């Protein structure tokens, strides 16, 4: 991987593209593939750590090991509304317990009114939840997360311990309510996550779930 060259009357060797002479010894050529080598990923000496692997010259983290899913139902079925009322649950279908603080769920919508979007938690089995708005246009979303003090009641499932969702358990109901600060009207029919026919809980891939920041359920718009 180090063809001979002649530059200004001097013989030498130059590494082929994506190969590196990482031991600084051209006698053994350019011995490392910079696209796949975990110790020299993209450049000599750039080592992938923390379980990452080298893919196409970039250190990539393994996909998170968490089998989670979302269920959704709507309370407001009309095509236009001043209150987007989405009720959500997250299920742990894995065989291990996860920290609630590692999990987030997004409801995607389009914000037509002229004021600011406001999130109101009508009720949640786990108590209070965190909330953050992000994105814009048809990719607007509210991201709901959990605090270390969040606890799934034992009458839902599990032990009732804080900041954990046991295998086979679910978060219980999260009643989200989104409205405009100027009480404008939303058009729900162009909201990605909305479905007027889902008035009972069912799996819904247009509501997305994330574990440690990586998508593990659903499809983003």
C-alpha positions as CSV (number, residue, x, y, z in Angstrom):
1,X,0.0,0.0,0.0
2,X,3.0,2.3,-0.5
3,X,3.9,2.6,-4.2
4,X,7.3,4.0,-5.1
5,X,7.4,7.6,-6.3
6,X,10.0,9.9,-7.9
7,X,9.9,13.5,-6.9
8,X,12.5,16.0,-8.1
9,X,14.9,13.2,-8.8
10,X,14.4,11.6,-5.4
11,X,12.9,8.1,-4.9
12,X,10.3,7.7,-2.1
13,X,7.0,6.1,-1.2
14,X,3.6,7.6,-0.6
15,X,0.7,5.8,1.1
16,X,-2.3,4.9,-0.9
17,X,-5.5,6.8,0.0
18,X,-7.0,5.6,3.3
19,X,-3.8,3.7,4.3
20,X,-1.3,4.9,6.9
21,X,2.4,4.3,7.8
22,X,1.5,4.5,11.5
23,X,4.7,2.9,12.8
24,X,6.8,5.5,10.9
25,X,8.7,2.7,9.2
26,X,8.3,2.8,5.4
27,X,10.2,-0.5,5.1
28,X,7.0,-2.4,6.0
29,X,4.9,0.0,3.9
30,X,1.6,1.6,4.8
31,X,0.3,-1.2,7.0
32,X,-2.9,0.2,8.5
33,X,-6.3,0.6,6.8
34,X,-7.5,3.9,8.2
35,X,-11.1,3.1,7.3
36,X,-11.4,0.0,9.6
37,X,-8.6,0.0,12.1
38,X,-9.8,0.7,15.7
39,X,-6.4,2.0,16.8
40,X,-5.8,4.2,13.8
41,X,-9.3,5.3,12.6
42,X,-9.2,8.1,10.0
43,X,-5.7,9.0,11.0
44,X,-2.7,7.4,12.6
45,X,-3.0,7.4,16.4
46,X,-6.8,8.1,16.4
47,X,-8.0,5.2,18.6
48,X,-11.7,4.3,19.0
49,X,-12.6,3.9,22.7
50,X,-15.5,3.1,24.9
51,X,-16.6,0.1,22.8
52,X,-16.6,2.2,19.6
53,X,-15.6,0.6,16.3
54,X,-14.0,2.2,13.2
55,X,-16.5,2.5,10.3
56,X,-15.4,4.3,7.1
57,X,-12.8,6.2,9.0
58,X,-15.1,7.3,11.9
59,X,-15.4,6.0,15.4
60,X,-19.0,4.8,15.8
61,X,-20.7,3.8,19.1
62,X,-22.6,0.5,19.1
63,X,-26.3,0.8,19.0
64,X,-27.8,1.1,22.5
65,X,-29.1,-2.2,23.9
66,X,-32.6,-1.2,24.9
67,X,-35.8,-2.7,23.6
68,X,-38.3,0.1,24.2
69,X,-41.6,1.1,22.5
70,X,-44.2,3.8,22.7
71,X,-48.0,3.6,22.9
72,X,-50.1,6.6,22.1
73,X,-53.7,7.8,22.1
74,X,-55.2,11.2,21.4
75,X,-57.8,12.9,23.5
76,X,-58.5,15.8,21.0
77,X,-59.6,14.2,17.7
78,X,-60.6,17.4,15.9
79,X,-58.6,18.7,12.9
80,X,-58.0,22.0,14.6
81,X,-57.6,22.6,18.3
82,X,-56.2,25.0,20.9
83,X,-54.9,22.1,22.9
84,X,-52.9,19.2,21.5
85,X,-53.6,16.5,24.1
86,X,-51.4,13.4,23.5
87,X,-51.4,10.6,26.1
88,X,-48.2,8.4,26.0
89,X,-46.7,5.3,27.6
90,X,-43.2,3.8,27.3
91,X,-42.8,0.0,27.5
92,X,-39.6,-1.8,28.5
93,X,-39.7,-5.1,26.4
94,X,-36.1,-5.8,27.3
95,X,-34.8,-8.3,29.9
96,X,-33.1,-5.7,32.0
97,X,-33.9,-2.7,34.1
98,X,-33.1,0.8,32.7
99,X,-32.7,4.2,34.3
100,X,-35.6,6.5,33.5
101,X,-33.2,9.4,33.1
102,X,-31.7,7.6,30.1
103,X,-35.0,7.6,28.3
104,X,-36.8,10.3,26.3
105,X,-39.9,10.3,24.1
106,X,-40.8,12.8,21.4
107,X,-44.2,13.9,20.0
108,X,-43.9,15.6,16.6
109,X,-46.2,18.4,15.5
110,X,-46.4,21.6,13.4
111,X,-46.7,24.9,15.3
112,X,-48.9,27.3,13.4
113,X,-49.9,29.9,16.0
114,X,-47.9,33.1,16.4
115,X,-47.1,32.8,20.1
116,X,-44.8,30.4,22.0
117,X,-45.5,26.7,22.5
118,X,-46.3,25.8,26.1
119,X,-46.2,22.3,27.6
120,X,-48.6,21.5,30.4
121,X,-48.5,18.1,32.2
122,X,-52.1,17.2,32.9
123,X,-51.0,14.1,34.9
124,X,-48.3,11.4,34.9
125,X,-48.1,8.2,36.9
126,X,-44.4,8.9,37.5
127,X,-45.0,12.4,38.9
128,X,-43.4,15.4,37.2
129,X,-41.5,15.0,33.9
130,X,-39.0,17.2,32.0
131,X,-40.0,18.8,28.8
132,X,-38.1,20.5,26.0
133,X,-39.3,21.9,22.6
134,X,-37.1,21.5,19.6
135,X,-37.1,21.5,15.8
136,X,-39.1,23.7,13.5
137,X,-41.8,23.6,10.8
138,X,-43.2,20.1,10.4
139,X,-40.3,18.8,12.4
140,X,-41.3,20.6,15.6
141,X,-41.4,18.3,18.7
142,X,-41.7,18.2,22.4
143,X,-39.3,15.9,24.1
144,X,-40.4,14.4,27.4
145,X,-37.9,13.0,29.9
146,X,-37.7,12.0,33.5
147,X,-36.0,13.1,36.7
148,X,-33.9,10.9,39.0
149,X,-36.8,11.2,41.5
150,X,-39.3,9.9,39.0
151,X,-40.9,6.7,40.1
152,X,-43.3,4.2,38.5
153,X,-45.9,3.3,41.1
154,X,-46.0,-0.3,42.1
155,X,-49.7,-0.3,41.1
156,X,-48.5,0.2,37.5
157,X,-45.7,-2.3,37.7
158,X,-42.4,-2.9,39.3
159,X,-41.1,-2.1,42.8
160,X,-41.9,1.6,43.0
161,X,-38.2,2.5,43.2
162,X,-37.0,5.8,41.8
163,X,-35.4,6.3,38.4
164,X,-35.9,2.8,37.1
165,X,-38.1,0.9,34.6
166,X,-38.0,-2.8,35.2
167,X,-38.1,-5.5,32.5
168,X,-41.6,-5.9,31.3
169,X,-42.8,-2.7,32.9
170,X,-44.2,0.5,31.5
171,X,-44.1,4.1,32.7
172,X,-47.8,4.4,33.1
173,X,-49.7,7.2,31.5
174,X,-48.2,10.6,30.6
175,X,-50.9,13.1,29.8
176,X,-49.2,15.8,27.6
177,X,-51.0,19.0,26.8
178,X,-49.5,21.5,24.3
179,X,-51.0,25.0,23.8
180,X,-50.0,28.4,22.4
181,X,-49.2,31.3,24.7
182,X,-51.5,33.5,22.7
183,X,-54.2,30.7,22.6
184,X,-53.9,30.3,18.8
185,X,-55.1,27.3,16.9
186,X,-53.1,24.2,15.8
187,X,-53.9,22.2,12.7
188,X,-53.6,18.6,13.8
189,X,-54.1,17.0,10.5
190,X,-50.5,18.0,9.4
191,X,-49.0,16.9,12.7
192,X,-46.6,13.9,12.2
193,X,-47.5,12.1,15.4
194,X,-51.2,12.8,15.4
195,X,-53.9,10.2,14.5
196,X,-57.5,11.0,15.0
197,X,-58.4,7.3,14.9
198,X,-56.1,6.4,17.9
199,X,-58.5,6.9,20.8
200,X,-57.2,3.8,22.6
201,X,-53.6,3.0,23.5
202,X,-51.7,1.2,20.8
203,X,-48.2,1.0,19.5
204,X,-47.3,4.0,17.4
205,X,-44.1,4.4,15.5
206,X,-44.7,8.1,14.8
207,X,-43.9,8.8,18.4
208,X,-40.2,8.2,18.9
209,X,-38.3,6.9,21.9
210,X,-34.6,7.4,22.7
211,X,-32.2,5.6,25.0
212,X,-29.0,7.5,25.9
213,X,-29.6,9.9,23.1
214,X,-30.1,7.3,20.4
215,X,-33.3,6.4,18.6
216,X,-34.5,3.0,19.6
217,X,-38.2,3.1,18.6
218,X,-40.2,4.7,15.8
219,X,-39.3,6.8,12.7
220,X,-38.6,10.5,12.8
221,X,-40.3,12.7,10.2
